[in-house]
Structure formats: structure tokens, C-alpha cells
Amino acid sequence: MAASVMPAADTLTRTLLAARDADWRTWTRADLERVAASLSWRVDGLGDDALDPGVPGLACTWTGDDECPVLRFEVLVPALTPGPDLPPSAGPGRSLGFGAGLSGESWGLPGTGFPRDRDRELDAAHTRLVASVTAALGPAPWRGGPGAWLRWRNRSTTLRITRDHERGALTMELFPTRPWEAREQRRFADADGLTGLPYDWCVSRPDLALAELFLPFGPDPNDWADFARAVPELLASTVADLPLVGWIEPILLVVGEIARPSRTVELRIGQDRLELGGVPGLARQVWLRPGGEHGRRAGGLLLDAFAEWGITTASAMRVRSWTSGGYVDFPGLGVRPEGAHPDDVR
């Protein structure tokens, strides 16, 4: 099989931590060149924004702007192509032939092949890297979606890891903490309804003591249509992303008129299944090995339940959400946690 150029997780971790612990001072271009020299990275001849940290398969660029610069590392999942050690695909899609037996004939039926799931390869690479960084820095205080992102933050520098299925890319970013958090706060404040939020559809935290970190809730929905657009995408991200970021399986989410248990829907979300109960006229739904499409389907059934109960405003609902290993917040849902609204104390 073709050789992979996917860097080892411990190699990536050493590179990230060396960059994270460097003296960035004010994060200017001059600071970048000084840090690159101290780490023996190559800069000359690579273009204005490219750097070579000396790790095969790892791309590094200086991006962002003067206010919020970013040092971005990226690894692409290798795309295997036919060659002398890899037979051509036996059919449509991303598949590889079984190979040849001792008699020179293919094993299995003619034209058979085994699927190559690059999404799972990317998820596996993401999991290995997160485990390696966690061993060095401890559990990430912030984790969420979309993109199965994790953040390790200190007062000067933030490290963020995420993955992009569309591009088959594992992305690692270093940036100055305060300017980026100030920009995020402005983006949340300026968001036009739930669908205008920058990215924080769902956030998991291992400890409520981390509440002092910047964790904005989404704005109230503009209208019911804004809420109805946001719910399926939120659940799709929850199902696809949060099981990858650790300490959060399973998630139990209860949403509806919490004061009236007969008008609440319960979702149990794990890596191997998604269960939905409490929808009027519908038996408990169970999806095995769920994906984002199942999250969207569950969101549609939630909306059907709310319509059946005559609920037409998000302000009439509350949400409770927790896991065996931490707390989960859903700022993109536009429904306040139970106890977070003045009406709850009356």
C-alpha cells in the first residue's frame, strides 16, 4: 500500500507545544521570524506566509490580520492513488481492490472491493492527536462543534484543534488569546439570530468552575423560523462532533416545557447510538452508529413535537443537558438552561 505521509501524533504534539511555549511577545511578523529562527524552522523561499517546521506532511502558514494573527498548521489525510503497490479502484467511490491470491486471481467476487472511509481516517487521526496533546496539557477546557474542536487556553496563547471532513484536513491553530476572544464576543453580540452565530453550536466543559471562560449563549431567536432552522443543524453537529472530543458520552438532553414533563422531549446521544423519546404518537426512535443526518432527523421530530403541543416561541422552553463526565451547553439553541430565566424563580 502507498506510504502515508500522515505525521505521527507525538511528532505533531512536540511541534505544537514548542510553538505554543515560544515567546511571541506582541505577535507581529518580526516576532514570527524570531520564533521561527529559535525553533530552526525554514522561512526563506517558501512565500510570504509559509513556514517549514521540518515535519513531512505538515503545512504551516501565518494568516489572519494585524489585530488577530494566526499560526495555522494543517495535515491532509493522504489520498491513496493506484500505483505499482496499490491496484486500481474496482468500482465507483473511494474503494480499493482486495488484491491477488496465490493463483493470480482476485480474492472474492469479480469487481469486489473494500471501502476506504477517509472521514473515519480523519476522525482517527483527530482522536490520536487530541489524546497526545491531552497527555501533555490535560483535558481541554473547551470542546464542541462543528468541526469537533478543542481549545487549550492560557492568558497569552490559545491552541485550537479541529477537523474538516469536506477537505479531509486536520487543522491546528495558535493565536493570541485576548484579541481573538474580544473579536468572538463582538461576533456573538452582532449575530443576526441563531443562524448568524460564528460557530459555537455546542460546547462541552469538564467542570462548571470553567464558567469564567468566555462562553456566550446565543441570542434569542429572531422568530420561530430562525429557531426551526437552527435546531436540526445544532443536533447534527452534536451527533457528529461531540462524541469525538472526549468525556461527554453519552449526552442527555431534555428540552421543552420543563415544568410540564409531559411536554418534554429527551435525547440520549452517544457515539454508537442516538435515542429520541417523548414525541407524541411516536415510539422511541433509535439510530445505531448515527451520523449528522440522524441529528437533523431528530431535530425535525423535535419541531413536530413542539407544534403538536402548540409551542411557538423558544422563550416558552427550557433545556437541561449533562453527561457522565462534564457539562454541555448549547448556545446555538436559543433556549435558556433551566434556572437561567427570571420566570424560573417565581
Solvent accessible surface area in square Angstrom, and as a share of the most:
residue,aa,sasa,rsa
1,M,139,0.62
2,A,34,0.26
3,A,95,0.74
4,S,73,0.47
5,V,90,0.51
6,M,42,0.19
7,P,15,0.09
8,A,58,0.45
9,A,22,0.17
10,D,75,0.39
11,T,38,0.22
12,L,4,0.02
13,T,9,0.05
14,R,150,0.55
15,T,15,0.09
16,L,2,0.01
17,L,34,0.17
18,A,44,0.34
19,A,0,0.00
20,R,40,0.15
21,D,104,0.54
22,A,23,0.18
23,D,82,0.42
24,W,8,0.03
25,R,163,0.60
26,T,107,0.62
27,W,18,0.06
28,T,63,0.36
29,R,83,0.30
30,A,70,0.54
31,D,12,0.06
32,L,2,0.01
33,E,87,0.39
34,R,77,0.28
35,V,2,0.01
36,A,1,0.00
37,A,76,0.59
38,S,84,0.54
39,L,46,0.23
40,S,101,0.65
41,W,24,0.08
42,R,129,0.47
43,V,35,0.20
44,D,124,0.64
45,G,83,0.80
46,L,54,0.27
47,G,50,0.48
48,D,119,0.62
49,D,73,0.38
50,A,28,0.22
51,L,8,0.04
52,D,51,0.26
53,P,15,0.10
54,G,61,0.59
55,V,18,0.10
56,P,109,0.68
57,G,39,0.37
58,L,15,0.08
59,A,59,0.46
60,C,4,0.02
61,T,52,0.30
62,W,29,0.10
63,T,47,0.28
64,G,51,0.49
65,D,64,0.33
66,D,150,0.78
67,E,86,0.39
68,C,0,0.00
69,P,6,0.04
70,V,3,0.02
71,L,0,0.00
72,R,82,0.30
73,F,0,0.00
74,E,33,0.15
75,V,1,0.01
76,L,93,0.46
77,V,4,0.02
78,P,24,0.15
79,A,66,0.51
80,L,36,0.18
81,T,89,0.52
82,P,86,0.54
83,G,34,0.33
84,P,150,0.95
85,D,79,0.41
86,L,7,0.04
87,P,53,0.34
88,P,95,0.60
89,S,54,0.35
90,A,44,0.34
91,G,34,0.32
92,P,135,0.85
93,G,66,0.63
94,R,134,0.49
95,S,20,0.13
96,L,17,0.08
97,G,14,0.13
98,F,95,0.40
99,G,27,0.26
100,A,68,0.53
101,G,14,0.13
102,L,196,0.97
103,S,95,0.61
104,G,58,0.56
105,E,125,0.56
106,S,78,0.50
107,W,145,0.51
108,G,62,0.60
109,L,132,0.66
110,P,129,0.81
111,G,61,0.58
112,T,45,0.26
113,G,31,0.29
114,F,75,0.31
115,P,113,0.71
116,R,31,0.11
117,D,58,0.30
118,R,52,0.19
119,D,52,0.27
120,R,141,0.51
121,E,61,0.28
122,L,1,0.00
123,D,32,0.16
124,A,43,0.33
125,A,6,0.04
126,H,0,0.00
127,T,67,0.39
128,R,126,0.46
129,L,1,0.01
130,V,16,0.09
131,A,61,0.47
132,S,27,0.18
133,V,0,0.00
134,T,41,0.24
135,A,93,0.72
136,A,58,0.45
137,L,57,0.29
138,G,24,0.23
139,P,58,0.37
140,A,1,0.01
141,P,29,0.18
142,W,7,0.02
143,R,6,0.02
144,G,0,0.00
145,G,0,0.00
146,P,57,0.36
147,G,14,0.14
148,A,0,0.00
149,W,1,0.00
150,L,3,0.01
151,R,8,0.03
152,W,8,0.03
153,R,83,0.30
154,N,55,0.28
155,R,178,0.65
156,S,73,0.47
157,T,5,0.03
158,T,2,0.01
159,L,0,0.00
160,R,48,0.17
161,I,0,0.00
162,T,20,0.11
163,R,15,0.05
164,D,48,0.25
165,H,67,0.30
166,E,172,0.77
167,R,128,0.47
168,G,8,0.08
169,A,0,0.00
170,L,1,0.00
171,T,13,0.08
172,M,0,0.00
173,E,12,0.06
174,L,0,0.00
175,F,7,0.03
176,P,9,0.06
177,T,1,0.00
178,R,147,0.54
179,P,45,0.29
180,W,43,0.15
181,E,15,0.07
182,A,44,0.34
183,R,39,0.14
184,E,4,0.02
185,Q,89,0.40
186,R,116,0.42
187,R,111,0.41
188,F,12,0.05
189,A,86,0.67
190,D,117,0.61
191,A,18,0.14
192,D,108,0.56
193,G,3,0.03
194,L,0,0.00
195,T,63,0.36
196,G,37,0.36
197,L,13,0.06
198,P,46,0.29
199,Y,44,0.17
200,D,6,0.03
201,W,37,0.13
202,C,0,0.00
203,V,2,0.01
204,S,0,0.00
205,R,12,0.04
206,P,29,0.18
207,D,71,0.37
208,L,90,0.45
209,A,70,0.54
210,L,37,0.18
211,A,63,0.49
212,E,136,0.61
213,L,21,0.10
214,F,29,0.12
215,L,32,0.16
216,P,28,0.18
217,F,77,0.32
218,G,2,0.02
219,P,39,0.25
220,D,93,0.48
221,P,27,0.17
222,N,91,0.47
223,D,80,0.42
224,W,72,0.25
225,A,53,0.41
226,D,0,0.00
227,F,1,0.00
228,A,29,0.22
229,R,135,0.49
230,A,0,0.00
231,V,1,0.00
232,P,25,0.16
233,E,73,0.33
234,L,0,0.00
235,L,2,0.01
236,A,6,0.05
237,S,9,0.06
238,T,0,0.00
239,V,7,0.04
240,A,44,0.34
241,D,6,0.03
242,L,0,0.00
243,P,20,0.12
244,L,22,0.11
245,V,3,0.02
246,G,32,0.30
247,W,142,0.50
248,I,4,0.02
249,E,76,0.34
250,P,53,0.33
251,I,1,0.00
252,L,27,0.13
253,L,2,0.01
254,V,14,0.08
255,V,2,0.01
256,G,0,0.00
257,E,37,0.16
258,I,16,0.08
259,A,99,0.77
260,R,117,0.43
261,P,109,0.69
262,S,91,0.59
263,R,65,0.24
264,T,22,0.13
265,V,0,0.00
266,E,55,0.25
267,L,1,0.00
268,R,90,0.33
269,I,1,0.00
270,G,4,0.04
271,Q,91,0.40
272,D,79,0.41
273,R,94,0.34
274,L,0,0.00
275,E,27,0.12
276,L,1,0.01
277,G,7,0.07
278,G,47,0.45
279,V,13,0.08
280,P,50,0.31
281,G,94,0.91
282,L,68,0.34
283,A,81,0.63
284,R,116,0.42
285,Q,51,0.23
286,V,69,0.40
287,W,43,0.15
288,L,117,0.58
289,R,153,0.56
290,P,19,0.12
291,G,21,0.21
292,G,15,0.15
293,E,107,0.48
294,H,42,0.19
295,G,0,0.00
296,R,110,0.40
297,R,134,0.49
298,A,0,0.00
299,G,0,0.00
300,G,24,0.23
301,L,11,0.05
302,L,4,0.02
303,L,30,0.15
304,D,81,0.42
305,A,0,0.00
306,F,1,0.00
307,A,75,0.58
308,E,122,0.55
309,W,35,0.12
310,G,54,0.52
311,I,8,0.04
312,T,88,0.51
313,T,72,0.42
314,A,9,0.07
315,S,81,0.52
316,A,52,0.40
317,M,0,0.00
318,R,24,0.09
319,V,8,0.05
320,R,95,0.35
321,S,24,0.15
322,W,102,0.36
323,T,16,0.09
324,S,103,0.66
325,G,27,0.26
326,G,10,0.09
327,Y,86,0.33
328,V,4,0.02
329,D,15,0.08
330,F,7,0.03
331,P,2,0.01
332,G,0,0.00
333,L,5,0.02
334,G,9,0.09
335,V,5,0.03
336,R,72,0.26
337,P,38,0.24
338,E,80,0.36
339,G,52,0.50
340,A,58,0.45
341,H,51,0.23
342,P,92,0.58
343,D,67,0.35
344,D,53,0.28
345,V,126,0.72
346,R,226,0.83
